[in-house]
Amino acid sequence: MAFVHKSGRPLRCGLLVAVGLSLAGLWVHYGAVLKAPGDHLFSDHGDGLKNYFGFAWHARYDTTASVFAGMNHPYGEHIGYPDAQPIFTNTWRVLLDVMPEWHVDSVAVVNLLMLLSIPLCAVFLYLTP
């Protein structure tokens, strides 16, 4: 069964073109980052660095899902304040419980989440009437 857009045209072809073009654009502009996502920081100061730190700290050291202990010692902060992306961070925490040596890949995970959100955005832009 083929899904149909509100305009009546099938989704498969246009959706594949939209995702394909976004992936091609990613490869052209961010090919080096896609080849080695853990070797690059999109920002190495200010709030950009705080987002990398928040993700890595919460995934590796925090003991609860909603409290970020990397700031405001000894009380900690709510996970939303340092932009630690709680859904992704807590998923990464579960994976680190299984494979603790993966903690060094936290920067790569953040970079891939940012870059792969572009094709995901292309899907939603295509599906909007």
MILOTI-126964 format. One record per residue (C-alpha): x, y, z; residue in one letter; chain; residue number from 0. Coordinates in steps of 0.25 Angstrom, whole numbers, plus 2048, in hexadecimal, padded with zeros to 3 digits. Layout:
REM residues N
<pt <X, Y, Z>, A, A, NUM>;
...
This chain:
REM residues 129
<pt <800, 800, 800>, M, A, 0>;
<pt <806, 80D, 7FC>, A, A, 1>;
<pt <804, 819, 805>, F, A, 2>;
<pt <7FE, 825, 7FE>, V, A, 3>;
<pt <801, 834, 801>, H, A, 4>;
<pt <7F5, 83E, 803>, K, A, 5>;
<pt <7F7, 842, 7F5>, S, A, 6>;
<pt <7F5, 834, 7EF>, G, A, 7>;
<pt <803, 831, 7EB>, R, A, 8>;
<pt <80A, 825, 7F0>, P, A, 9>;
<pt <814, 827, 7FB>, L, A, 10>;
<pt <81F, 81E, 7F8>, R, A, 11>;
<pt <826, 825, 7EC>, C, A, 12>;
<pt <825, 833, 7F2>, G, A, 13>;
<pt <829, 82F, 800>, L, A, 14>;
<pt <835, 827, 7FA>, L, A, 15>;
<pt <839, 834, 7F2>, V, A, 16>;
<pt <838, 83D, 7FF>, A, A, 17>;
<pt <840, 833, 808>, V, A, 18>;
<pt <84A, 830, 7FD>, G, A, 19>;
<pt <84D, 83F, 7FA>, L, A, 20>;
<pt <84E, 842, 809>, S, A, 21>;
<pt <858, 837, 80A>, L, A, 22>;
<pt <860, 83B, 7FE>, A, A, 23>;
<pt <860, 849, 804>, G, A, 24>;
<pt <865, 844, 811>, L, A, 25>;
<pt <870, 83C, 80A>, W, A, 26>;
<pt <875, 848, 802>, V, A, 27>;
<pt <875, 852, 80E>, H, A, 28>;
<pt <878, 848, 81A>, Y, A, 29>;
<pt <87F, 83D, 813>, G, A, 30>;
<pt <88B, 83E, 81D>, A, A, 31>;
<pt <882, 83E, 829>, V, A, 32>;
<pt <87A, 832, 824>, L, A, 33>;
<pt <887, 82A, 822>, K, A, 34>;
<pt <88D, 82D, 830>, A, A, 35>;
<pt <881, 833, 838>, P, A, 36>;
<pt <889, 832, 845>, G, A, 37>;
<pt <894, 83A, 840>, D, A, 38>;
<pt <88D, 847, 83E>, H, A, 39>;
<pt <886, 851, 847>, L, A, 40>;
<pt <87C, 85B, 841>, F, A, 41>;
<pt <87F, 865, 84C>, S, A, 42>;
<pt <88B, 864, 855>, D, A, 43>;
<pt <886, 86F, 85F>, H, A, 44>;
<pt <87A, 875, 866>, G, A, 45>;
<pt <86C, 86E, 864>, D, A, 46>;
<pt <871, 865, 85A>, G, A, 47>;
<pt <87C, 85E, 863>, L, A, 48>;
<pt <871, 85E, 86E>, K, A, 49>;
<pt <868, 855, 866>, N, A, 50>;
<pt <873, 84B, 863>, Y, A, 51>;
<pt <877, 84B, 871>, F, A, 52>;
<pt <869, 84A, 876>, G, A, 53>;
<pt <866, 83E, 86E>, F, A, 54>;
<pt <873, 837, 871>, A, A, 55>;
<pt <873, 83A, 880>, W, A, 56>;
<pt <864, 836, 882>, H, A, 57>;
<pt <866, 829, 87A>, A, A, 58>;
<pt <873, 825, 881>, R, A, 59>;
<pt <872, 82A, 890>, Y, A, 60>;
<pt <864, 82D, 894>, D, A, 61>;
<pt <85B, 823, 89B>, T, A, 62>;
<pt <84D, 828, 898>, T, A, 63>;
<pt <846, 82B, 88B>, A, A, 64>;
<pt <842, 839, 88F>, S, A, 65>;
<pt <84D, 840, 897>, V, A, 66>;
<pt <85A, 845, 891>, F, A, 67>;
<pt <864, 845, 89C>, A, A, 68>;
<pt <86F, 84B, 893>, G, A, 69>;
<pt <86B, 859, 897>, M, A, 70>;
<pt <866, 860, 8A4>, N, A, 71>;
<pt <86D, 857, 8AE>, H, A, 72>;
<pt <868, 851, 8B7>, P, A, 73>;
<pt <85A, 852, 8B3>, Y, A, 74>;
<pt <85B, 850, 8A4>, G, A, 75>;
<pt <851, 856, 899>, E, A, 76>;
<pt <845, 851, 892>, H, A, 77>;
<pt <84A, 84A, 885>, I, A, 78>;
<pt <843, 854, 87C>, G, A, 79>;
<pt <84B, 860, 881>, Y, A, 80>;
<pt <859, 85B, 87B>, P, A, 81>;
<pt <852, 857, 86E>, D, A, 82>;
<pt <857, 848, 870>, A, A, 83>;
<pt <84C, 842, 867>, Q, A, 84>;
<pt <846, 839, 871>, P, A, 85>;
<pt <840, 82F, 868>, I, A, 86>;
<pt <84D, 82D, 860>, F, A, 87>;
<pt <855, 82E, 86C>, T, A, 88>;
<pt <84E, 824, 875>, N, A, 89>;
<pt <84D, 81A, 869>, T, A, 90>;
<pt <85C, 81C, 868>, W, A, 91>;
<pt <85E, 819, 877>, R, A, 92>;
<pt <857, 80C, 875>, V, A, 93>;
<pt <860, 808, 86A>, L, A, 94>;
<pt <86C, 80C, 872>, L, A, 95>;
<pt <867, 803, 87D>, D, A, 96>;
<pt <869, 7F8, 873>, V, A, 97>;
<pt <876, 7FD, 86D>, M, A, 98>;
<pt <87D, 807, 876>, P, A, 99>;
<pt <889, 809, 86D>, E, A, 100>;
<pt <880, 810, 863>, W, A, 101>;
<pt <880, 81D, 86C>, H, A, 102>;
<pt <88B, 823, 863>, V, A, 103>;
<pt <881, 823, 857>, D, A, 104>;
<pt <877, 82D, 85E>, S, A, 105>;
<pt <87C, 838, 855>, V, A, 106>;
<pt <87A, 830, 849>, A, A, 107>;
<pt <86C, 82C, 84D>, V, A, 108>;
<pt <868, 83B, 84F>, V, A, 109>;
<pt <86E, 83F, 841>, N, A, 110>;
<pt <866, 833, 83A>, L, A, 111>;
<pt <859, 837, 841>, L, A, 112>;
<pt <85B, 845, 83C>, M, A, 113>;
<pt <85F, 841, 82E>, L, A, 114>;
<pt <854, 836, 82D>, L, A, 115>;
<pt <849, 83F, 831>, S, A, 116>;
<pt <84B, 846, 823>, I, A, 117>;
<pt <846, 83A, 81B>, P, A, 118>;
<pt <83B, 838, 826>, L, A, 119>;
<pt <837, 847, 824>, C, A, 120>;
<pt <836, 845, 815>, A, A, 121>;
<pt <82C, 83A, 817>, V, A, 122>;
<pt <823, 843, 820>, F, A, 123>;
<pt <825, 84E, 816>, L, A, 124>;
<pt <820, 845, 80B>, Y, A, 125>;
<pt <814, 840, 812>, L, A, 126>;
<pt <80F, 84E, 816>, T, A, 127>;
<pt <804, 853, 80C>, P, A, 128>;
